[in-house]
Amino acid sequence: MQRIDYTDQVFEGYFPEIGTKESQFDGCTFKNCDLTAVSFFGCDFLNCSFLNCNLSMVKFANNGFDQVHFAHCKMMGVDFSPAKDFLFHIDFTDCILDYAGFMKKKNRKALFTSCSLKGTEFSGADLTESRFERCDLINAVFIETVLAGVDFSSSFNFNIDPEQNILKKAKFSPDGLIGLLHKYGIIVEQ
């Protein structure tokens, strides 16, 4: 199959079947698309936006994501780990990313705004200087994760072990400190 390139196109409510295999999307916008359980292989997304899309259980393999923004999307169970490492950068606003995977991904300066990240796996990821604004991180997994300079000050329900992660200059609210002390069984009364 020949590679197809899409530039500055808007896909609303549908998605070209041919685009699920070795295509490049540059400056494209996806609106109200239902991509549930679609398998993408070798697709590159450059400067793209996904708005109000359902990407739950989407399968990515050898995909590129450079300056991609997801807003108001449902992305339960999506694993970004098999994506290409080169120029990987994704931001999220008002998304449901429950049980998603970012294992060993380098997504520095990423922005997660008002997202549900329940049970999301960040083990081995590099999230240096990222921001988690008003995010629910209940049962999110952080093991050997680089969290240097990450801002968690408005997020909640996280449980991060300072001995298993790099937290230099990470920001937390006073209420958030409980999530750092959980493993020690310390009771913090207010």
Contacts in CASP RR format, 6 or more apart in sequence:
PFRMAT RR
TARGET T0000
AUTHOR 0000-0000-0000
METHOD contacts of the structure
MODEL  1
MQRIDYTDQVFEGYFPEIGTKESQFDGCTFKNCDLTAVSFFGCDFLNCSF
LNCNLSMVKFANNGFDQVHFAHCKMMGVDFSPAKDFLFHIDFTDCILDYA
GFMKKKNRKALFTSCSLKGTEFSGADLTESRFERCDLINAVFIETVLAGV
DFSSSFNFNIDPEQNILKKAKFSPDGLIGLLHKYGIIVEQ
1 18 0 8 1.000
1 21 0 8 1.000
1 22 0 8 1.000
3 22 0 8 1.000
3 23 0 8 1.000
3 24 0 8 1.000
4 16 0 8 1.000
4 18 0 8 1.000
4 19 0 8 1.000
4 22 0 8 1.000
4 23 0 8 1.000
4 24 0 8 1.000
5 23 0 8 1.000
5 24 0 8 1.000
5 26 0 8 1.000
6 16 0 8 1.000
6 19 0 8 1.000
6 23 0 8 1.000
6 24 0 8 1.000
6 25 0 8 1.000
6 26 0 8 1.000
6 28 0 8 1.000
7 26 0 8 1.000
7 27 0 8 1.000
7 28 0 8 1.000
8 26 0 8 1.000
8 27 0 8 1.000
8 28 0 8 1.000
9 25 0 8 1.000
9 27 0 8 1.000
9 28 0 8 1.000
9 29 0 8 1.000
10 28 0 8 1.000
10 29 0 8 1.000
10 30 0 8 1.000
10 31 0 8 1.000
11 28 0 8 1.000
11 29 0 8 1.000
11 30 0 8 1.000
11 31 0 8 1.000
11 33 0 8 1.000
12 30 0 8 1.000
12 31 0 8 1.000
12 32 0 8 1.000
12 33 0 8 1.000
13 31 0 8 1.000
13 32 0 8 1.000
13 33 0 8 1.000
13 34 0 8 1.000
14 33 0 8 1.000
15 30 0 8 1.000
15 33 0 8 1.000
15 35 0 8 1.000
15 38 0 8 1.000
19 25 0 8 1.000
19 40 0 8 1.000
19 43 0 8 1.000
20 38 0 8 1.000
20 39 0 8 1.000
20 40 0 8 1.000
20 41 0 8 1.000
20 43 0 8 1.000
21 40 0 8 1.000
21 41 0 8 1.000
21 42 0 8 1.000
21 43 0 8 1.000
22 41 0 8 1.000
22 42 0 8 1.000
22 43 0 8 1.000
23 42 0 8 1.000
23 43 0 8 1.000
23 44 0 8 1.000
24 43 0 8 1.000
24 44 0 8 1.000
24 46 0 8 1.000
25 43 0 8 1.000
25 44 0 8 1.000
25 45 0 8 1.000
25 46 0 8 1.000
25 48 0 8 1.000
26 46 0 8 1.000
26 47 0 8 1.000
26 48 0 8 1.000
27 46 0 8 1.000
27 47 0 8 1.000
27 48 0 8 1.000
27 49 0 8 1.000
28 45 0 8 1.000
28 48 0 8 1.000
28 49 0 8 1.000
29 48 0 8 1.000
29 49 0 8 1.000
29 50 0 8 1.000
29 51 0 8 1.000
30 48 0 8 1.000
30 49 0 8 1.000
30 50 0 8 1.000
30 51 0 8 1.000
30 53 0 8 1.000
31 51 0 8 1.000
31 52 0 8 1.000
31 53 0 8 1.000
32 51 0 8 1.000
32 52 0 8 1.000
32 53 0 8 1.000
33 50 0 8 1.000
33 53 0 8 1.000
33 54 0 8 1.000
34 53 0 8 1.000
34 54 0 8 1.000
35 53 0 8 1.000
35 54 0 8 1.000
35 55 0 8 1.000
35 58 0 8 1.000
36 54 0 8 1.000
36 55 0 8 1.000
36 56 0 8 1.000
36 57 0 8 1.000
36 58 0 8 1.000
37 56 0 8 1.000
37 57 0 8 1.000
37 58 0 8 1.000
37 59 0 8 1.000
38 55 0 8 1.000
38 58 0 8 1.000
38 59 0 8 1.000
39 58 0 8 1.000
39 59 0 8 1.000
39 61 0 8 1.000
40 58 0 8 1.000
40 59 0 8 1.000
40 60 0 8 1.000
40 61 0 8 1.000
40 63 0 8 1.000
41 61 0 8 1.000
41 62 0 8 1.000
41 63 0 8 1.000
42 61 0 8 1.000
42 62 0 8 1.000
42 63 0 8 1.000
42 64 0 8 1.000
43 63 0 8 1.000
43 64 0 8 1.000
44 63 0 8 1.000
44 64 0 8 1.000
44 65 0 8 1.000
44 66 0 8 1.000
44 84 0 8 1.000
45 63 0 8 1.000
45 64 0 8 1.000
45 65 0 8 1.000
45 66 0 8 1.000
45 68 0 8 1.000
46 64 0 8 1.000
46 66 0 8 1.000
46 67 0 8 1.000
46 68 0 8 1.000
47 66 0 8 1.000
47 67 0 8 1.000
47 68 0 8 1.000
48 67 0 8 1.000
48 68 0 8 1.000
48 69 0 8 1.000
49 68 0 8 1.000
49 69 0 8 1.000
49 70 0 8 1.000
49 71 0 8 1.000
50 68 0 8 1.000
50 69 0 8 1.000
50 70 0 8 1.000
50 71 0 8 1.000
50 73 0 8 1.000
51 71 0 8 1.000
51 72 0 8 1.000
51 73 0 8 1.000
52 71 0 8 1.000
52 72 0 8 1.000
52 73 0 8 1.000
53 70 0 8 1.000
53 73 0 8 1.000
53 74 0 8 1.000
54 73 0 8 1.000
54 74 0 8 1.000
55 70 0 8 1.000
55 73 0 8 1.000
55 74 0 8 1.000
55 75 0 8 1.000
55 78 0 8 1.000
56 74 0 8 1.000
56 75 0 8 1.000
56 76 0 8 1.000
56 77 0 8 1.000
56 78 0 8 1.000
57 76 0 8 1.000
57 77 0 8 1.000
57 78 0 8 1.000
58 75 0 8 1.000
58 78 0 8 1.000
59 79 0 8 1.000
60 78 0 8 1.000
60 79 0 8 1.000
60 80 0 8 1.000
60 82 0 8 1.000
60 83 0 8 1.000
61 82 0 8 1.000
62 82 0 8 1.000
62 83 0 8 1.000
62 84 0 8 1.000
63 82 0 8 1.000
63 83 0 8 1.000
63 84 0 8 1.000
64 83 0 8 1.000
64 84 0 8 1.000
64 86 0 8 1.000
64 87 0 8 1.000
64 88 0 8 1.000
65 80 0 8 1.000
65 83 0 8 1.000
65 84 0 8 1.000
65 88 0 8 1.000
65 89 0 8 1.000
65 90 0 8 1.000
66 87 0 8 1.000
66 88 0 8 1.000
66 89 0 8 1.000
67 89 0 8 1.000
68 89 0 8 1.000
68 90 0 8 1.000
68 91 0 8 1.000
69 90 0 8 1.000
69 91 0 8 1.000
69 92 0 8 1.000
69 93 0 8 1.000
70 90 0 8 1.000
70 91 0 8 1.000
70 92 0 8 1.000
70 93 0 8 1.000
70 95 0 8 1.000
71 92 0 8 1.000
71 93 0 8 1.000
71 94 0 8 1.000
71 95 0 8 1.000
72 93 0 8 1.000
72 94 0 8 1.000
72 95 0 8 1.000
73 92 0 8 1.000
73 95 0 8 1.000
73 96 0 8 1.000
74 95 0 8 1.000
74 96 0 8 1.000
75 95 0 8 1.000
75 96 0 8 1.000
75 97 0 8 1.000
75 100 0 8 1.000
76 96 0 8 1.000
76 97 0 8 1.000
76 98 0 8 1.000
76 99 0 8 1.000
76 100 0 8 1.000
77 98 0 8 1.000
77 99 0 8 1.000
77 100 0 8 1.000
77 101 0 8 1.000
78 97 0 8 1.000
78 100 0 8 1.000
78 101 0 8 1.000
79 100 0 8 1.000
79 101 0 8 1.000
79 103 0 8 1.000
80 88 0 8 1.000
80 90 0 8 1.000
80 100 0 8 1.000
80 101 0 8 1.000
80 102 0 8 1.000
80 105 0 8 1.000
81 101 0 8 1.000
81 102 0 8 1.000
81 103 0 8 1.000
81 104 0 8 1.000
81 105 0 8 1.000
83 105 0 8 1.000
85 105 0 8 1.000
85 106 0 8 1.000
88 105 0 8 1.000
88 106 0 8 1.000
88 107 0 8 1.000
89 107 0 8 1.000
89 108 0 8 1.000
89 109 0 8 1.000
89 110 0 8 1.000
90 107 0 8 1.000
90 110 0 8 1.000
91 110 0 8 1.000
91 111 0 8 1.000
91 112 0 8 1.000
91 113 0 8 1.000
92 110 0 8 1.000
92 111 0 8 1.000
92 112 0 8 1.000
92 113 0 8 1.000
92 115 0 8 1.000
93 111 0 8 1.000
93 113 0 8 1.000
93 114 0 8 1.000
93 115 0 8 1.000
94 113 0 8 1.000
94 114 0 8 1.000
94 115 0 8 1.000
95 115 0 8 1.000
95 116 0 8 1.000
96 115 0 8 1.000
96 116 0 8 1.000
97 112 0 8 1.000
97 115 0 8 1.000
97 116 0 8 1.000
97 117 0 8 1.000
97 120 0 8 1.000
98 116 0 8 1.000
98 117 0 8 1.000
98 118 0 8 1.000
98 119 0 8 1.000
98 120 0 8 1.000
99 118 0 8 1.000
99 119 0 8 1.000
99 120 0 8 1.000
99 121 0 8 1.000
100 117 0 8 1.000
100 120 0 8 1.000
100 121 0 8 1.000
101 120 0 8 1.000
101 121 0 8 1.000
101 122 0 8 1.000
102 120 0 8 1.000
102 121 0 8 1.000
102 122 0 8 1.000
102 125 0 8 1.000
103 121 0 8 1.000
103 122 0 8 1.000
103 123 0 8 1.000
103 124 0 8 1.000
103 125 0 8 1.000
104 123 0 8 1.000
104 124 0 8 1.000
104 125 0 8 1.000
105 125 0 8 1.000
105 126 0 8 1.000
106 125 0 8 1.000
106 126 0 8 1.000
107 125 0 8 1.000
107 126 0 8 1.000
107 127 0 8 1.000
107 130 0 8 1.000
108 126 0 8 1.000
108 127 0 8 1.000
108 128 0 8 1.000
108 129 0 8 1.000
108 130 0 8 1.000
109 128 0 8 1.000
109 129 0 8 1.000
109 130 0 8 1.000
110 127 0 8 1.000
110 130 0 8 1.000
110 131 0 8 1.000
111 130 0 8 1.000
111 131 0 8 1.000
111 133 0 8 1.000
112 130 0 8 1.000
112 131 0 8 1.000
112 132 0 8 1.000
112 133 0 8 1.000
112 135 0 8 1.000
113 131 0 8 1.000
113 133 0 8 1.000
113 134 0 8 1.000
113 135 0 8 1.000
114 133 0 8 1.000
114 134 0 8 1.000
114 135 0 8 1.000
115 132 0 8 1.000
115 135 0 8 1.000
115 136 0 8 1.000
116 135 0 8 1.000
116 136 0 8 1.000
117 132 0 8 1.000
117 135 0 8 1.000
117 136 0 8 1.000
117 137 0 8 1.000
117 140 0 8 1.000
118 136 0 8 1.000
118 137 0 8 1.000
118 138 0 8 1.000
118 139 0 8 1.000
118 140 0 8 1.000
119 138 0 8 1.000
119 139 0 8 1.000
119 140 0 8 1.000
119 141 0 8 1.000
120 137 0 8 1.000
120 140 0 8 1.000
120 141 0 8 1.000
121 140 0 8 1.000
121 141 0 8 1.000
122 140 0 8 1.000
122 141 0 8 1.000
122 142 0 8 1.000
122 145 0 8 1.000
123 141 0 8 1.000
123 142 0 8 1.000
123 143 0 8 1.000
123 144 0 8 1.000
123 145 0 8 1.000
124 143 0 8 1.000
124 144 0 8 1.000
124 145 0 8 1.000
124 146 0 8 1.000
125 145 0 8 1.000
125 146 0 8 1.000
126 145 0 8 1.000
126 146 0 8 1.000
127 145 0 8 1.000
127 146 0 8 1.000
127 147 0 8 1.000
127 150 0 8 1.000
128 146 0 8 1.000
128 147 0 8 1.000
128 148 0 8 1.000
128 149 0 8 1.000
128 150 0 8 1.000
129 148 0 8 1.000
129 149 0 8 1.000
129 150 0 8 1.000
130 150 0 8 1.000
130 151 0 8 1.000
131 150 0 8 1.000
131 151 0 8 1.000
132 150 0 8 1.000
132 151 0 8 1.000
132 152 0 8 1.000
132 154 0 8 1.000
132 155 0 8 1.000
133 151 0 8 1.000
133 154 0 8 1.000
133 155 0 8 1.000
134 154 0 8 1.000
134 155 0 8 1.000
135 155 0 8 1.000
135 156 0 8 1.000
136 155 0 8 1.000
136 156 0 8 1.000
136 157 0 8 1.000
137 152 0 8 1.000
137 155 0 8 1.000
137 156 0 8 1.000
137 157 0 8 1.000
137 158 0 8 1.000
138 157 0 8 1.000
138 158 0 8 1.000
139 159 0 8 1.000
140 158 0 8 1.000
140 159 0 8 1.000
142 158 0 8 1.000
142 160 0 8 1.000
142 161 0 8 1.000
142 164 0 8 1.000
142 165 0 8 1.000
143 161 0 8 1.000
143 164 0 8 1.000
143 165 0 8 1.000
144 164 0 8 1.000
144 165 0 8 1.000
145 165 0 8 1.000
145 166 0 8 1.000
146 165 0 8 1.000
146 166 0 8 1.000
147 160 0 8 1.000
147 165 0 8 1.000
147 166 0 8 1.000
147 167 0 8 1.000
147 170 0 8 1.000
148 166 0 8 1.000
148 167 0 8 1.000
148 168 0 8 1.000
148 169 0 8 1.000
148 170 0 8 1.000
149 168 0 8 1.000
149 169 0 8 1.000
149 170 0 8 1.000
149 171 0 8 1.000
150 167 0 8 1.000
150 170 0 8 1.000
150 171 0 8 1.000
151 170 0 8 1.000
151 171 0 8 1.000
152 158 0 8 1.000
152 160 0 8 1.000
152 170 0 8 1.000
152 171 0 8 1.000
152 172 0 8 1.000
152 173 0 8 1.000
152 176 0 8 1.000
153 171 0 8 1.000
153 172 0 8 1.000
153 173 0 8 1.000
154 173 0 8 1.000
156 175 0 8 1.000
156 176 0 8 1.000
158 176 0 8 1.000
158 179 0 8 1.000
159 179 0 8 1.000
159 182 0 8 1.000
159 183 0 8 1.000
160 167 0 8 1.000
160 179 0 8 1.000
160 180 0 8 1.000
161 183 0 8 1.000
162 180 0 8 1.000
167 180 0 8 1.000
172 180 0 8 1.000
177 188 0 8 1.000
178 188 0 8 1.000
181 188 0 8 1.000
END
